[in-house]
């Protein structure tokens, strides 16, 4: 649409019956001071007819409604304007009240429309309301101060703290009153709301819940470590112009330990997973990610794995590992009952953009499994962020990935990868 154009529309609204689509024909409109009965002349305020040139002309009350449901003056449909907050009452042709709104505010153009999407009569004891759709992707949320549209979690969920030793899953999740399990923190967080989950430094947390992150950003990182948020955090100086706490080698990293779910119906077992969808981002900073399950039951033959890792997602999403240790078990898959990987390709194809910054692959036959992935984009930066006065992890993802820690790569006749776009910064 051109910049100086506007859609063609009528400058007035017609009046309809509550909970119906039929108009209030041949009725009357009364406008008065707030919280008063506008049918009483002593309570009325001045209502104006706004002409095409913007001129305001006072008109008498009650204001007539024609057979089509529009306000009229001398038989002509008009645009009604007031200059202060007001109450309004609408009566039908039988002089029965259809609406009464005790408190209305600007912009001061009277515009009342009521169809089947609304409920309530409009009085203070029975306020007008509208249902919010439960369809995926709806960002509207009712908060204490009104409707919210966006992906940021509410204040009580914006930062959740977890302490596996001293926490309580019935707690609020604050730093002074932490939760006990990562499972509870993930359960409390809406999948489409951004927040940060803080794990107590040096502790182990079991990932025993499958959940999604949809169209928002989530960060999981340590807390209560002197290098991360304590007295060893260095001052920023010309000699030390930047500091990235998650990359520090001496950091007491919390561990996220994988968990298996067993399905007796189809005799499959699989990782409990965090999946990314609709452009979501998950940042994992300063952690030990242990993909070897804590509850591998070594089931008898006939059972098989359904998926291969605790993290996966669609293309268009981003999964960032910063300053993490990555553990996937034994060096050969034949020695494992479960071929654990950290990141698995999406079952319908696709994989999020993967970033590894100063990460250490401790052991394991594969960090990334992409057998069902048509293409993947992976960035490995073993020497970023730049190290100054504090010793950072010396990342080894580049040589480990070159040695075969990515499985499922399709190769051409000369050995070139056909479904992998990778950026090794050495």
N, C-alpha and C positions, 0 to 999 in steps of 0.2 A: 504494500500500500504506500503511495507517495507520502512524503513527510507532512505536507500541508493539507492532506485530505482527511475526511472523517466518515465513519459508517453512517448510512442514512437510518434514522430512527425517530420515533415520536418523542417529544419532550415531556409527555405525561404518561401516567400509569393508570390502568383501570382498577377498580376495587372489586374484589371477589369475596364470596362467602367463605367463612372458616371451614376448612377441611373439604371444600368443594371447589370445582372449577367454574361454577356459574357466577355471574356478576351480581353485584348489589345494585339492581336497577331502580331508578326513581327514588333513591334514598337521600340521606342528608349527612353532612359533615359538620362537626362542631370542633373548634380549636380553642384551647384555653391555657391558663397558667399550669405549670407542672403540679401534679398531685392534687388537682381540683377537678370538679365536675364541669366540663366545658359547655354542657347544655344550659347552665345557669349564666345569664348574661353578665353578671357581675364578675365572673371568672374569665371571660373571654379576652383574647389578645387580638391584635390587628393581623389580618391575613391579607396579602397583596396578590394581585394578578400581575405577573411579569410579562410585559409585551416583548415583541421581537427586538426592539432597540434597547431593552434592559430597563425601561421605565416601570416603576412599581406603582400600582393603583390600588388603594384600599377597597375591599369588597365587603359586603354585608354577610352576616351569618344568620341562619345556617346556609351552607353552600350546597347547592343541589347536585345530585348525581343523575345523569341521564340514563336512558334505557340501555346504553352500551356499557355502563359502569364507569363513565368518565365524569370528573367534576366540570360543571358548566356555569357560566355567568351570562345571563340573557340568552340562553340557548347555545352559546359558543363554548367549545372545549377550551379550557385555560390551564396555564401552568401556575400552580399555587406556591407562594413563597412566604416564609415568616422570618423574623429577625432575632428570635430568641428561642430558648428551650420551651417546649410546649407539651400539653396533653392533647389527645385527639380521641373523639368518639365518632363512630360511624353507625348510622341507623338505616334499616331497610325501609321499603315502601309501606310496611305496616307499622312503622315507628317502633320497631323492636331493635334493641342494641345488637349490632353484629360485632363491633370491636370497641375496646377502650384501652388506650395505651396511656398510662398516667405520666410517663416521663420519657420524652424524646429529645434528641439533641441534633446539632448540625452535622453535615451541611443542611441548611435550612430550606430544603425543597421537600414538600410533602410527597412521599412516594411509598405507598403501601401496597404490597402484593402478597397474597397468601394462597398457596396451592397445597397439594397433598404431601409435599415434602416436609412441611412444617407441622409442629404439634404444639399444643398449649394455646390458651386463649389470649395471652398477652398481658394479663394482669400480674401483679407482683407475686401472688400466691400460685400462679399457673403460667410461668413464663414461656414465651415462644422458644422453641428449640428445634434442632435439626440433627438427625442421626449422622454419625461419621461412618463412612464405608470401612469395612474390615478388609477390603481388597489389598493385596500386596502392593507396596510402593506408595501408599497413601501417607503423606507426611504430616497431615493435620493431627494435632494432639491437644487435648484439653489440659491446661495447666492452671495453677491457682490464680494467676493473673489474667487468664483468658486463653484464646486459641494460639497455638504455636505452630509455625510452619518452618521446618528445617531439619537438620540431621544431628544437631548437638543434643546430647542427653540432658535431662533435667539436672538441677544442681545436686540433688542427692545421689545421682548415679554418674556424675561427670568424672569422679575419681573414686574408685573402689579399692580398698586395701584388704589383703588376704594374708593371714598368719596361720600356717598349718599346725602350729603348736599351741598358741595362746588364743587363737581366734574362736569365733562362735558364729555359726551360720544363721543364728537368729539375731545377730547384731546388725548395726546400721551399715557397716562397711566403711566407716571412717578410719583415719589413722589411729585414733585412740580407742576405737571400738571396731576392730577388724573382723572380717569374715574368716571362716576356717578353711574353706575349700574353693579351688578355682571353679569347680562345678557350680557353686552357688553364685559366684560373681558373674559367670556367663549366663546363668539362668535369670538373674535380675536385670541384665542389660538387654533392652529391645534390640532386635537384630538390625534395625535401620537407624540406630542412634549412635553417634560417635562418643567415645569415652576412653579413659585410660584405666587399666587394671594394674595395680601395684602389688608385686609378690615380695614377701619378706626375704631379704638376702640370705643365701645359704640354705634355704629350706627346699623340700621337694613337694611338688604339687601334681596330683594325678589328673590327667585329662580324660575324665570318664563321662563326658557329655558331648553329644553331637549337636552342633549349633551352626548358624549361618551369620555372616556379616553381609548386609545388603545395602549397597549404595552409600556407605558411610566409611568412616575411618576408625580403627581401633588400635591402641597401643598397649602392649604388655611389657612391663619393665620392673626392675628391682626397686626396693626402698629400704631404708635403714642400713645403709652401708657407708662407712666413712668416705670412700672414694666417690660414691654416687651422690649422696645428699648430706654428707657429714663434714667433720672437721678437717679431712684431708683433701677436700676439693680445693684446688689451687686458685690463687687470685689471677685474674687476667692482667698480664703485663706485656710490654713490648717483646720480651723474650718468650713469653707464653701467651700469644694473642688469641688462642682458641683452646677449648677443652671439651672433649666428648666423653662424658662419664661412662657410657656403655662400652667403650672400647678399651678401658683400662685393664691391664693384665691382672692386677691384684684384686680386682672386684670379686666379692663373694657371690657368685652367680646363683640365683635360684634355678631349680631344675623343673622342667615340665616333662613328666613321665607319661608315656602313652599307655592306653588301656584298650583291651579288646572286648567287643561285644559278640556274643555267641547266639546264633539263630538256629534253634532246634528244628525249625520247619524245613529250611533248605540246606542245613548242615554246612553253613558258611560262618566264618568268623572274620571280623574286620575291625580296623581301628575306629575308635570314637574320633570324630573328625570336626575340624573347623573349616567350613567351606566359604568361599568368597563369591559374590554374585553382584551383577549390576554396577560394575566399576568400583567395587569396594577396595579398601586398602587395609592391610594388617601389618603393623610394625612390631617386630619382636626384637627388643633391645636388651643386651647384657644378660642373656639366658643360656642355660644348658638345655638343649632340646634332645631328649632321649626317646627315639622312636621305637626302641625295643620294648614290647609290652610287659607290663608288670604282672600279667595274669595269663600268660600263655600256658594253656592246660595240656599241651602236647597231645591233642586228640588223636584217636586212632585213624587209620586210613579211611578214606571216604569223605572226610572233611576237607574243605579248601578255603583259601582266603578270597574275600570278595573285593577288597581294595588293599592298598599297599602303604598308606601313610596317613599321619594325623592332620596334614594340611593339604588342601587342594582347592581348585576354583576355576572359574571361567576365564577365558582370555578377555582382556580389557580391565582386569583387576591387577592389583599389585601386592606382592608379598615380600617384605623387607626383613632380612636377617642382619642385624648390626651387632658386632662383637659377641657372637654366639658360638658355643661349642655344639657340634652336630654329631650325634651318635646313632648308628644304625645297626649295631650288632656285629656278628662275625664277618670275616672278610670274604667268605664264599656263601652264596645263597643255599648251596646244598647242605650246609651244616645247620641251617635254620629251619625250624618248623614253620616259622612265619617270616617271609622276606620283607622285613621292615625297611621302609624308606621314610625320609622326612617329608618330601613333597611328592604327591601322586598326581598324575594327569586326571583331568575331569572325565568321568565315565562316558559322557556324551561327546568327548573330544574337547581339546583346548586346555590351556594352562595359564595361570596368571603370570605377568611379568615378574621375574625373580631377581632380587638384588641381594648379593652377599658382600658385606663390607667387613673386613678384618674378622673373618670367621675361621674357626678351626674344625676340620673334619678329623675326629679322633680315630674312628675305625668304622668299618661297615663296607658292604659291597656296593651300595648305591645310596646317594643322597636324594637324587631326583629320578623318578620313574615316569617315563613319558610314552609308554607303549601305545596308548590310545589317543595320543596328542598329534594333530596334524602339524603343529608348529609351536615353538616356544622361544621366548626371548629371555636371555639370562645375562646378567651383568655381574662380573666378579671383580672386586677391587680389594686386593689383599693389603694395599698400602694407603688406603683412605679410611678415615680422615688422617690428615697430616699429623705426625707425632712431634711434639715439642719437648717439654721438660718431663712429662709423665710417660712411663713405658706402656705402650699399647700392645694388644695381641698381635703376633706376627701371623697374619692369615696364610692359609695354605690351600684355599679352594681352587686356585688356578691349576697347580700341578695335580691335585687330587681329581679334579674333573677331567683333565687330560688323560689321567691314568684309568678312567672308566667309571667314575662315580656318578655318571648319568647313564641310565639304561633306557633302551627303547629308541635309540637314534636310528633313523633310516639313512643308509649311506648309498652313494652312487657308485659307479664302476671304479672310480679312482679313490674311494674311501671318504669322499667329501660328505658331510652331513646334509641331508635334504630337508629335514624338518626341525632344524635348530639354527636360531640366530643368536649368536653369543658374542659378548664383548669382554674379552679378557684384558684388563688393564694391568700391565706388569711393570 
